[in-house]
Amino acid sequence: MSDTLLSVKDLVIHYETEDEVVEAVNNISFDIKKGEVLGLVGETGAGKTTTALGILGLLPAKVGHVIQGSIELEGQDLLKISEREMRQIRGKKISMIFQDPMTALNPVKTVGDQIAEVILLHDHCSKAEALRKAQDMLAMVGIVPERYRDYPHQFSGGMKQRIVIAIALACKPELLIADEPTTALDVTIQAQILDMMRKLQKDQGTSVILITHDLGVVAEMCDNCAVMYGGELVEYGSLEQVFDNPKHPYTRALYKSIPSLDKDVHRLEVIPGLVPDPSDLPEYCSFFERCAEKCPKCNKYDPVRTEVEPGHFAKCLQYMKEWEG
Amino acid sequence: MLKYIIKRILLLIPILLGVSAIIFILKTVTPGDPARQILGNSATEEQVQEKREELGLNDPVIVQYVRYIKNIVTKGDFGDSYRTGEPVLSEILPRLRTSGIITIGAVAIGAIIGIILGIISALKKYTWVDSLVLVISMFFQSVPEFVVALVLIMIFAVNLHLLPATGITSAKGFILPMLCIGLSSVASYTRITRSSMLEVLGEDYIRTARAKGQTENNITYHHALRNAMIPVAQSIGTSLGNSIGGGMVIETVFGVPGVGKYIVDSITQRNYPSVLGGALIIAIVLTLINLIVDISFVLIDPRLKTTIIASGAKKPKAKAA
């Protein structure tokens, strides 16, 4: 398909230390079309950030390794190109918004310089021109452009996240990876930032991978939704498919744990147990221990991804025809 | 900013009063008679008494103390050296200059080598390069300064005849003492730089810079280094202060007329005006150095600017430079 921007296939990422191997991402595949917003949902430790860092080639040096798979951006496999070529892509074609705006900016550089830096790296222009563009970016994210000479400590958390977004969008990237962009902010600021991101995404036609553990954010922002558990993609489909007709027991359990305005519930349901230790994943389905719908076969086989309806995938034994009955 | 500076300088007053009071008390409790020391063993008891009267040593300590402070404040007079009869101030200032030059040179040598080695070992962490740097810098730290001094004299003065072994007759004389003190401080700068660099390189904003597509070299020198220099600058400030008055061993080995040696000699000679004057002048210099160091931090870390301005006055926010 020509309108596919990014295609991740069979990606496996391990963190290898002297003592153990952490299987952070296990065999995940997904595509993103141009202009699409994909929500990547999962608990802490599900491998969401690792996937993002893998795409950008920013896995921690020496520890993080892509074991197999491919990450194709417009047909070019990012895992096969040189570090030099990858630098041309970072910030220009793919950029990233990090989770904590408090620490994502360099405290000793002015915000104008930090925005201008990415412009200077990718758009061949003079320092003055870059600084002018940096001021435009500040205006775009709703900050008085004259404040480009201020330092990060002179801004509040929400303003810092706006600056981080300005840096990420400065070179009009084709793909924006937003790693929990609102987790560190308070609720009113969250809404502002999400509104702004949605507006900018529409204006620029950027594709977005929105990493979050907040299903509400996904419902508001995304076209498609991917649910990660234990480093695997357990369910993938359009927003409507995943929200209205969740197929995987984990996704269903997640919905039951969300407070609802329409239903009078005394106590929210919780998913019993803990996320499996990624350094010691079971041979069988990694959700087995916590699953409310498990069958006797579930701890014998590791299910594969099955298409339950057109474009809607789930990784659960109950949909695999050959095991039925 | 100005208010901050004035406030810091006013803080000198209690510091100096405290330092002088302590030395005055020590003077009364330590044995030995300065008058006897000056006149020698052949002097008669009357002569000694006369000298004591002349020096004002028979007055109560508190009277002596107030007189001493009054002379400093009104006349800038730190008293006369018992040994030479010269004003203490004019004896100390040239020595302070010598010690100051050596200290600044030594700190510069130590910091430059240390910072470079620290960056190298942070970038090559856990490799043989890192270990080699550690061994070299530990070597210079563990070998006593006077041994390094003797080795340097052997090489540069005795064998190569490049530099004088002792004394400061020309600018060349400064080189060996500087080198000697500098080399022994390399280790601490290396380790501070290394650990600070490693910490900074793990920060989120370094990852942000990588995500912009920035090269590793620019990340190291433009993003990491300046942040990593904050603790190093603090340590430079401390060692500037410490080594001005503390260069006794090196000053002795190289025959340098410095402040450290002057004060130690004065102590052994019960030459109290020189001890007191030396201590006070060093206290003043240290306070001023600390002030300059603190202000210069603002150049490295803009976050401190607001702190300093806020502590000085409720001024409107200064324009960022």
Interface residues (C-beta under 8 A of the other chain):
Chain A: L56 L58 R87 Q88 I89 R90 G91 K92 S95 M96 F98 D100 T103 A104 L105 N106 P107 V108 K109 T110 E117 V118 L121 H122 R149 D150 Y151 H153 Q154 V164 I167 A168
Chain B: E203 D204 Y205 R207 T208 A209 R210 A211 K212 G213 Q214 T215 H223 R226 N227 I300 D301 P302 R303 T306 K319 A320
